[in-house]
Amino acid sequence: MSIWSGSQSIMRRKPITEMEVESKQSHLFRSLGLWQLTAIGVGGIIGIGIFTLAGLVANGGETGEPVGPAVLISFLVAGLASAAAALSYAEFAGMIPFAGSAYTYGYVALGEVIGWFIGWDLLLEYTAIVAVVAIGISGYFTEFMGGIGVDVPAWMQGTPDTVEGGLVNLPAIVVCLLITWILSRGTKTFGRFELVAVGLKILLILFIIGLGFFFVNTANYTPFMPSGFGAVFAGAATVFFAVFGYDAMSTAAEEATDGKKHMPKAILLSLLIAMTLYVLATLVLTGMQNYTEISPTAGFASAFQNVGLPVIATIISAFAVISILTVMLTFLLGVTRVWFSMSRDGLLPYWFAVTDKHGTPQRVTWIAGIASALLAGVFPIRAVADLTNIGILAAFVVVCVAVIVLRRTRPDVPRTFRLPWMPVVPAFGVLASGFLMLQLHWETWLRFVIWLIIGLLIYFFYSRKHSLMNPSSPRHAFLKSLEEET
């Protein structure tokens, strides 16, 4: 039988009705309301983009071209591309409020191999995001310790190519393990922590913007675009992962008290709040300090040091560490729920889909947490950030295509949110995401392609045979034996 037809087809699609049955039988706990979901989305979007990447892109760092004050445009370009995808996610979330996010949407609309492709992609990208955020926290941790008179040894500040005398990024490793432990305590505990932490984060950012406004020197805005539009677009590709936390939040749809009603609202609210704060923050940062002097690892801390407020810089460094934790929590939640969904569907071993008394898939939580700790400990921030972005941009392309396909193939499915100007908006999302992907370095593309090749080998040698969509899958007999035991 052809792999393109019948029960063995790699393009077989998962029925929405079957997912509804699985959701009712799920061991995940439904405990997240609208504001907790919005907090998770905001928590995933706002953080390292303001506290680290804004300064890195404006200054250029060791390897990039300086974007200068035009980093504002980089964020707007990334935000515009993200908004098109956000509307597509919102329509899917109101129609298919189940764990898995882009993996699930691709599986339902475009077929199993596409769903596998994007799920496998997200396993790496979400883990890499946790790592890159941990690296960003490390810079602020070092700044904070210096502010209170404690010198952090160079060997533990970062890798040899990022810090002179560096060996390993120990603070980044420790914080990865810390957030893994917090997430392992269960979704209800995590949701409460996220709501409080995000509230404190927004207050901190508003305080930074309000105080920093009084120290803006408009002369620092000249030259506004020192390296031209090419650097601005490259900067947009780098900061892109700072504007898509809502997609990780959508992986928790199955744990929402009313996913169909609350998920679309939470997605759009979180992106709107985040982009408003990003625009204001980048204006203040590049106005307070000349872009050539901004720290690429702790931008706002260096800016307040520059205007003679070292105490404020120390306070910012302390709160930045705490607030950026919410980004890590959101994306670690994302990777564990995608992994859980793929395992539940038979594409990965069932061992990974086992949950504990808290309704938490502990095994994948700790595996992903330890993997992110290893990445954060030995890789530089830009390499990990670019690896992250290419995967998420690929996911956005799939989701934007999928929403167009499903609107045509399944117009009968109830939708609590319908994105406007179909198919113009999702088509723009495809083009914008594809354009930003082309701005990334060839080394990033090479790593991405190698990861996907490994994934395709796993799919054809294991996943296609064990998928629950395959009537002859060994998983069916295994699940039947589990039911008989219970």
C-alpha positions as CSV (number, residue, x, y, z in Angstrom):
1,M,0.0,0.0,0.0
2,S,1.3,3.5,-0.8
3,I,2.5,5.6,2.1
4,W,0.3,8.3,0.7
5,S,-3.0,6.5,1.0
6,G,-5.0,4.3,3.5
7,S,-4.3,3.6,7.2
8,Q,-0.5,3.6,6.6
9,S,-0.5,7.0,5.0
10,I,1.9,9.6,6.4
11,M,-0.7,12.2,5.5
12,R,-3.5,10.7,7.7
13,R,-5.2,13.3,9.8
14,K,-6.3,13.1,13.4
15,P,-10.1,13.6,13.7
16,I,-11.2,16.4,16.0
17,T,-13.9,14.1,17.5
18,E,-11.3,11.6,18.6
19,M,-9.3,14.4,20.3
20,E,-12.4,15.5,22.2
21,V,-12.7,11.9,23.6
22,E,-9.0,11.8,24.5
23,S,-9.3,15.2,26.3
24,K,-12.1,14.0,28.5
25,Q,-10.0,11.0,29.5
26,S,-6.9,13.1,30.0
27,H,-5.1,13.0,33.3
28,L,-4.1,16.7,32.9
29,F,-5.9,18.9,35.5
30,R,-8.1,21.8,34.3
31,S,-7.2,24.6,36.6
32,L,-6.2,27.7,34.4
33,G,-8.6,30.6,33.9
34,L,-8.4,33.5,31.5
35,W,-6.1,35.7,33.5
36,Q,-3.8,32.8,34.4
37,L,-3.6,31.9,30.7
38,T,-2.9,35.5,29.8
39,A,-0.2,35.7,32.5
40,I,1.4,32.6,31.1
41,G,1.4,34.2,27.6
42,V,2.8,37.5,28.9
43,G,5.2,35.6,31.0
44,G,6.5,33.8,27.9
45,I,6.7,36.9,25.7
46,I,8.1,39.6,28.1
47,G,11.4,39.0,29.7
48,I,14.7,38.4,27.9
49,G,13.5,40.5,24.9
50,I,13.5,43.6,27.1
51,F,16.2,42.7,29.6
52,T,18.8,41.2,27.3
53,L,18.0,41.0,23.5
54,A,17.1,44.7,23.1
55,G,20.6,45.6,24.3
56,L,22.2,42.8,22.3
57,V,20.6,43.7,19.0
58,A,21.0,47.5,19.6
59,N,24.8,47.1,20.4
60,G,25.5,44.2,18.0
61,G,27.5,42.2,20.5
62,E,30.6,40.4,19.5
63,T,29.3,39.0,16.2
64,G,26.4,41.1,15.0
65,E,26.0,44.4,13.3
66,P,24.7,47.2,15.6
67,V,21.1,48.1,14.9
68,G,21.1,51.1,17.3
69,P,17.8,52.9,18.2
70,A,16.2,51.2,15.2
71,V,16.0,48.1,17.4
72,L,12.5,49.5,17.9
73,I,11.7,48.8,14.3
74,S,13.2,45.3,14.7
75,F,10.7,44.6,17.4
76,L,7.8,46.0,15.4
77,V,8.7,43.9,12.3
78,A,8.9,40.8,14.5
79,G,5.6,41.8,16.3
80,L,3.8,42.3,13.0
81,A,4.8,38.9,11.7
82,S,3.9,37.4,15.1
83,A,0.5,39.1,15.1
84,A,-0.5,37.3,11.9
85,A,0.4,34.0,13.4
86,A,-1.3,34.9,16.7
87,L,-4.6,35.4,14.9
88,S,-4.2,32.0,13.3
89,Y,-3.3,30.4,16.7
90,A,-6.4,32.1,18.2
91,E,-8.7,30.6,15.6
92,F,-7.2,27.1,16.2
93,A,-7.3,27.5,20.0
94,G,-11.0,28.3,19.9
95,M,-11.7,25.3,17.7
96,I,-9.2,22.7,19.0
97,P,-8.4,23.5,22.7
98,F,-6.1,20.5,23.3
99,A,-2.5,20.0,24.4
100,G,0.1,20.3,21.7
101,S,-0.3,23.7,20.1
102,A,1.2,23.8,16.5
103,Y,1.9,20.1,16.6
104,T,-1.8,19.3,17.2
105,Y,-3.0,21.9,14.7
106,G,-0.7,20.6,12.0
107,Y,-1.7,17.0,12.7
108,V,-5.4,17.8,12.4
109,A,-5.2,20.0,9.3
110,L,-2.3,18.9,7.2
111,G,-1.5,15.3,8.2
112,E,0.6,13.2,10.5
113,V,4.0,13.7,8.9
114,I,3.5,17.5,9.1
115,G,2.4,17.2,12.7
116,W,5.4,15.1,13.5
117,F,7.7,17.5,11.7
118,I,6.5,20.5,13.7
119,G,6.3,18.6,17.0
120,W,9.8,17.3,16.7
121,D,10.9,20.8,15.7
122,L,9.2,22.3,18.8
123,L,10.9,19.8,21.2
124,L,14.2,21.3,20.3
125,E,13.1,24.9,20.0
126,Y,11.3,25.2,23.3
127,T,14.2,23.5,25.1
128,A,16.6,25.9,23.4
129,I,14.4,28.9,24.5
130,V,14.6,27.8,28.1
131,A,18.4,27.7,27.7
132,V,18.8,31.1,26.0
133,V,16.7,32.8,28.7
134,A,18.8,31.1,31.3
135,I,21.9,32.6,29.7
136,G,20.2,36.0,29.7
137,I,19.5,35.6,33.4
138,S,23.1,34.8,34.1
139,G,24.2,38.2,32.8
140,Y,21.9,40.0,35.2
141,F,22.9,37.7,38.1
142,T,26.6,38.7,37.6
143,E,25.6,42.4,37.4
144,F,23.5,42.0,40.6
145,M,26.3,40.3,42.5
146,G,28.7,43.0,41.4
147,G,26.3,45.6,42.6
148,I,26.4,44.2,46.2
149,G,30.2,43.9,46.2
150,V,30.5,40.2,45.3
151,D,32.7,39.3,42.3
152,V,31.5,36.2,40.4
153,P,34.5,34.1,39.3
154,A,35.0,34.3,35.5
155,W,35.1,30.5,35.1
156,M,31.4,30.2,36.1
157,Q,30.1,33.3,34.2
158,G,29.9,31.8,30.8
159,T,31.6,29.8,28.0
160,P,35.1,30.6,26.8
161,D,33.9,32.3,23.6
162,T,31.6,34.7,25.6
163,V,33.6,35.5,28.8
164,E,37.4,35.8,29.1
165,G,38.5,33.0,31.4
166,G,35.0,31.4,31.2
167,L,34.5,27.7,31.4
168,V,30.8,27.1,32.0
169,N,27.6,29.1,32.7
170,L,26.9,27.8,36.1
171,P,24.1,30.3,37.1
172,A,22.2,29.4,33.9
173,I,22.5,25.6,34.7
174,V,21.2,26.2,38.3
175,V,18.2,28.3,37.2
176,C,17.2,25.7,34.6
177,L,17.0,23.1,37.3
178,L,15.1,25.5,39.6
179,I,12.3,26.2,37.2
180,T,12.1,22.5,36.3
181,W,11.4,21.8,40.0
182,I,8.7,24.5,40.2
183,L,6.9,23.1,37.1
184,S,7.1,19.6,38.5
185,R,4.9,20.7,41.4
186,G,1.9,20.7,39.2
187,T,-0.1,23.1,36.9
188,K,-2.2,24.7,39.7
189,T,0.9,25.7,41.7
190,F,2.7,26.8,38.5
191,G,-0.4,28.9,37.4
192,R,-0.5,30.8,40.7
193,F,3.3,31.4,40.7
194,E,3.1,32.7,37.1
195,L,0.2,35.1,37.9
196,V,2.1,36.7,40.8
197,A,5.5,36.8,39.1
198,V,4.1,38.3,35.9
199,G,2.3,41.0,37.9
200,L,5.6,41.9,39.6
201,K,7.3,41.8,36.2
202,I,4.9,44.3,34.6
203,L,5.2,46.6,37.6
204,L,9.0,46.5,37.3
205,I,9.0,47.3,33.6
206,L,6.6,50.2,34.1
207,F,8.9,51.5,36.8
208,I,11.9,51.2,34.5
209,I,10.1,53.0,31.7
210,G,8.7,55.7,33.9
211,L,12.0,56.4,35.7
212,G,14.2,56.0,32.6
213,F,12.0,58.5,30.6
214,F,13.5,61.3,32.8
215,F,17.1,60.4,31.7
216,V,16.4,60.1,27.9
217,N,18.9,62.1,25.8
218,T,17.5,62.6,22.3
219,A,21.0,62.9,21.0
220,N,21.4,59.2,21.6
221,Y,18.8,58.5,18.9
222,T,21.3,59.7,16.2
223,P,22.2,57.8,14.1
224,F,18.9,56.0,14.3
225,M,19.8,53.2,11.9
226,P,23.6,52.9,11.9
227,S,23.9,49.7,9.8
228,G,20.9,50.0,7.4
229,F,17.7,48.0,6.9
230,G,19.6,44.7,6.5
231,A,20.7,44.8,10.1
232,V,17.3,45.8,11.2
233,F,15.7,42.8,9.6
234,A,18.4,40.5,10.9
235,G,17.7,42.0,14.3
236,A,14.0,41.2,13.9
237,A,15.0,37.6,13.2
238,T,17.0,37.5,16.4
239,V,14.4,39.2,18.7
240,F,11.6,37.2,17.1
241,F,11.5,34.6,19.9
242,A,10.8,37.4,22.3
243,V,7.4,38.0,20.8
244,F,5.8,34.5,20.5
245,G,5.3,33.2,24.1
246,Y,1.6,32.8,23.4
247,D,2.3,29.7,21.3
248,A,3.8,27.9,24.2
249,M,0.9,29.0,26.3
250,S,-1.5,27.4,23.8
251,T,0.1,24.0,24.6
252,A,-1.7,24.2,27.9
253,A,-5.2,24.5,26.3
254,E,-6.2,21.1,27.7
255,E,-5.5,22.4,31.2
256,A,-7.8,25.5,30.8
257,T,-11.1,25.6,32.6
258,D,-12.8,26.8,29.3
259,G,-10.3,26.5,26.5
260,K,-12.6,27.4,23.6
261,K,-13.7,30.6,25.2
262,H,-10.5,31.7,27.0
263,M,-7.6,30.6,24.8
264,P,-8.3,33.1,21.9
265,K,-8.7,36.0,24.2
266,A,-5.6,35.1,26.2
267,I,-3.5,34.8,23.0
268,L,-4.4,38.2,21.7
269,L,-4.3,40.0,25.1
270,S,-0.9,38.7,25.9
271,L,0.6,39.8,22.5
272,L,-1.0,43.3,22.8
273,I,0.3,43.9,26.3
274,A,3.8,42.7,25.4
275,M,4.2,44.7,22.3
276,T,3.1,47.9,24.0
277,L,5.7,47.4,26.7
278,Y,8.4,46.5,24.2
279,V,8.0,49.6,22.1
280,L,8.2,51.9,25.2
281,A,11.1,50.0,26.7
282,T,13.3,50.1,23.6
283,L,12.7,53.8,23.2
284,V,13.8,54.4,26.8
285,L,16.8,52.1,26.6
286,T,18.3,53.6,23.5
287,G,17.5,57.1,24.7
288,M,19.3,56.7,28.0
289,Q,22.6,55.4,26.6
290,N,24.3,55.4,23.3
291,Y,23.9,52.1,21.5
292,T,27.6,51.6,21.3
293,E,27.9,51.6,25.1
294,I,24.8,49.5,26.0
295,S,25.7,46.1,27.6
296,P,24.7,43.2,25.3
297,T,23.9,41.0,28.3
298,A,22.4,43.4,30.8
299,G,21.1,46.4,28.9
300,F,18.9,48.3,31.4
301,A,21.3,47.7,34.2
302,S,24.2,49.3,32.3
303,A,21.9,52.2,31.2
304,F,21.0,53.1,34.8
305,Q,24.7,52.7,35.8
306,N,25.5,55.1,33.0
307,V,23.2,57.8,34.3
308,G,24.5,57.5,37.9
309,L,21.9,55.3,39.5
310,P,23.9,52.2,40.4
311,V,21.4,51.2,43.2
312,I,18.6,51.2,40.6
313,A,20.8,49.1,38.3
314,T,21.3,46.6,41.1
315,I,17.5,46.4,41.9
316,I,16.8,45.9,38.2
317,S,19.3,43.1,38.0
318,A,17.7,41.3,41.0
319,F,14.1,41.7,39.7
320,A,15.2,40.8,36.1
321,V,16.4,37.4,37.3
322,I,13.0,36.8,39.0
323,S,10.9,38.1,36.2
324,I,12.7,36.2,33.4
325,L,12.0,33.0,35.3
326,T,8.4,33.3,34.0
327,V,9.6,33.0,30.4
328,M,11.5,29.8,31.2
329,L,8.5,28.4,33.0
330,T,6.2,29.1,30.0
331,F,8.4,27.4,27.5
332,L,9.4,24.5,29.7
333,L,5.6,23.9,30.1
334,G,5.4,24.1,26.3
335,V,8.0,21.4,25.5
336,T,6.6,19.0,28.1
337,R,3.0,19.3,26.8
338,V,4.1,18.8,23.1
339,W,6.2,15.8,24.2
340,F,3.2,14.5,26.2
341,S,0.8,14.9,23.2
342,M,3.2,13.2,20.8
343,S,3.6,10.3,23.2
344,R,-0.1,10.0,23.8
345,D,-0.7,9.8,20.1
346,G,1.8,6.9,19.8
347,L,4.5,8.9,17.8
348,L,6.8,8.6,20.8
349,P,6.9,5.9,23.5
350,Y,4.1,5.8,26.0
351,W,6.6,6.0,28.9
352,F,6.8,9.8,28.3
353,A,3.0,10.3,28.6
354,V,2.7,9.0,32.1
355,T,1.5,11.6,34.6
356,D,1.8,11.8,38.4
357,K,-0.8,12.7,41.1
358,H,-0.4,16.4,40.2
359,G,-1.4,15.6,36.6
360,T,2.2,16.4,35.5
361,P,4.3,14.4,33.0
362,Q,7.2,14.3,35.4
363,R,9.5,12.3,33.2
364,V,9.5,14.7,30.2
365,T,9.6,17.7,32.6
366,W,12.9,16.6,34.1
367,I,14.4,15.3,30.8
368,A,13.7,18.7,29.1
369,G,14.9,20.7,32.1
370,I,18.2,18.9,32.3
371,A,18.7,19.2,28.5
372,S,18.1,22.9,28.7
373,A,20.6,23.2,31.5
374,L,23.2,21.5,29.4
375,L,22.5,23.8,26.5
376,A,22.6,26.9,28.7
377,G,25.9,25.8,30.3
378,V,28.0,25.4,27.1
379,F,26.5,27.5,24.3
380,P,26.7,31.3,23.6
381,I,23.4,33.2,23.6
382,R,23.2,34.3,20.0
383,A,23.7,30.7,18.6
384,V,20.9,29.3,20.8
385,A,18.6,32.3,20.1
386,D,18.9,31.8,16.3
387,L,18.4,28.1,16.6
388,T,15.2,28.8,18.5
389,N,13.9,31.3,16.1
390,I,14.2,29.2,12.9
391,G,12.1,26.4,14.5
392,I,9.4,28.7,15.8
393,L,9.2,30.6,12.4
394,A,8.8,27.2,10.7
395,A,6.0,26.4,13.2
396,F,4.3,29.7,12.3
397,V,4.4,28.9,8.6
398,V,2.7,25.5,9.3
399,V,0.0,27.0,11.5
400,C,-0.8,29.8,9.1
401,V,-1.1,27.3,6.2
402,A,-3.1,24.9,8.3
403,V,-5.7,27.6,9.3
404,I,-6.3,28.3,5.6
405,V,-6.6,24.6,4.8
406,L,-9.0,23.8,7.7
407,R,-11.2,26.8,6.9
408,R,-11.8,25.2,3.5
409,T,-11.9,21.5,4.4
410,R,-13.8,21.8,7.7
411,P,-15.9,24.9,7.5
412,D,-18.5,23.1,9.7
413,V,-16.4,22.9,12.8
414,P,-17.6,25.5,15.5
415,R,-15.1,28.3,16.0
416,T,-15.3,30.7,19.0
417,F,-12.9,33.0,17.1
418,R,-12.5,33.6,13.4
419,L,-9.5,35.5,12.2
420,P,-10.4,38.5,9.9
421,W,-9.4,39.0,6.3
422,M,-8.9,35.3,5.4
423,P,-6.7,34.3,3.7
424,V,-4.7,37.6,3.6
425,V,-3.7,37.6,7.2
426,P,-2.3,34.0,7.4
427,A,-0.7,34.4,4.0
428,F,1.1,37.5,5.3
429,G,2.2,35.4,8.3
430,V,3.7,32.8,5.9
431,L,5.6,35.3,3.9
432,A,6.8,37.3,6.9
433,S,7.9,34.2,8.8
434,G,9.7,32.8,5.7
435,F,11.4,36.2,5.1
436,L,12.7,36.3,8.7
437,M,14.0,32.7,8.4
438,L,16.1,33.8,5.4
439,Q,17.8,36.4,7.6
440,L,19.4,33.7,9.8
441,H,22.9,32.4,9.4
442,W,23.6,29.3,7.3
443,E,25.0,27.5,10.4
444,T,21.6,27.8,12.0
445,W,19.9,26.3,8.9
446,L,22.5,23.4,9.0
447,R,21.7,22.6,12.6
448,F,18.0,22.8,11.9
449,V,18.1,20.5,8.9
450,I,20.3,17.9,10.8
451,W,17.7,17.9,13.6
452,L,14.8,17.4,11.2
453,I,16.6,14.5,9.4
454,I,17.1,12.8,12.7
455,G,13.4,13.3,13.4
456,L,12.3,11.9,10.0
457,L,14.4,8.7,10.7
458,I,12.6,8.3,14.0
459,Y,9.2,8.8,12.3
460,F,9.7,6.2,9.6
461,F,11.4,3.6,11.8
462,Y,9.1,4.0,14.9
463,S,6.4,6.6,14.9
464,R,4.5,5.7,11.7
465,K,4.1,2.1,12.9
466,H,3.2,2.9,16.5
467,S,0.8,5.8,15.8
468,L,-2.7,5.4,17.2
469,M,-4.0,6.4,13.8
470,N,-2.6,3.1,12.5
471,P,-5.2,0.3,13.1
472,S,-2.4,-2.3,13.4
473,S,-0.3,-0.3,15.8
474,P,1.2,-2.3,18.8
475,R,0.1,0.6,21.0
476,H,-3.6,-0.4,20.7
477,A,-2.9,-3.8,22.3
478,F,-0.7,-2.1,25.0
479,L,-3.4,0.4,25.9
480,K,-6.0,-2.4,26.1
481,S,-3.9,-4.3,28.5
482,L,-3.5,-1.2,30.7
483,E,-7.3,-0.8,30.8
484,E,-7.8,-4.4,31.8
485,E,-5.3,-4.0,34.6
486,T,-7.1,-1.0,36.0
